[in-house]
Amino acid sequence: MTSYRGTPPWLLAPAAVAFLLIVVPLLALAARVPWPRFGELITAPSAVAALTLSVATASISALLCLLFGTPVALLLARDAVPGRRLLRSLILVPLVLPPVVGGLALLYSLGRRGIVGQGLEALGITVAFTSVAVVLAQTFVSLPFYIVSLEGSLRSTGTRYEAVAATLGASPTRVLARVTLPLVLPGIASAGVLAFARALGEFGATITFAGSLEGVTRTLPLEIYLQREVDPDAAAALALVLVVVAVAVVALTSGPLRRGLRSYR
């Protein structure tokens, strides 16, 4: 008996085009890198400063996603929250917004003349164009990825063990601490890595809300953009670093992210 392949053979042609459309530019980027100078380019003072700032701010952003995104994912996955569909839609907005628009929204809310920023300025607190602004911009764009991924993990684990613990007299807090979180810990880790990578690669919202001050707000994507004009070799080398990080993150988180996106259907 002939096995069923599932797809007509003619679909291989457009599928190959799609594959090449993604892979060829990445290969071209790798070919553009001056490999004998690769180590020198990625360890230049400006590159190290940008990479250090990016890693620090992306780590803080991922931590904020864990602290504030985990409760949201739990509510969406476990409770019949009123207006849950609307809440999900709002959470997804940063996924589809151009990052520059997100940066403008942050600027108009937390900038010196923003709705909240004016009050903060009166207290002597400046947010825009500081390292704090970088963290907030990164969190704004990466938080939805964290929530989507973690909600998918929560839904895939089900509620059977939580229900058993509850029937044995465990309080909701004890069930959360002793059952839910240990079960979904791999999903939290995967979602955190995904949020970190998204924050590490953020550009549009950062440059709009935080600017590009070396050592303060100039992250690695901003450094790549600036080096593109003065040293294309350095830009290619630094861009490859981000590509490698992206590939590693996709390999680590593709399963949880796919389950999360499926849960939004």
Helices and strands as residue ranges (DSSP letters): G 9-11, H 12-32, G 35-37, H 38-42, H 45-78, H 84-96, H 99-110, H 117-122, H 131-157, H 160-167, H 172-175, I 176-180, H 181-200, H 204-209, H 220-230, H 232-263
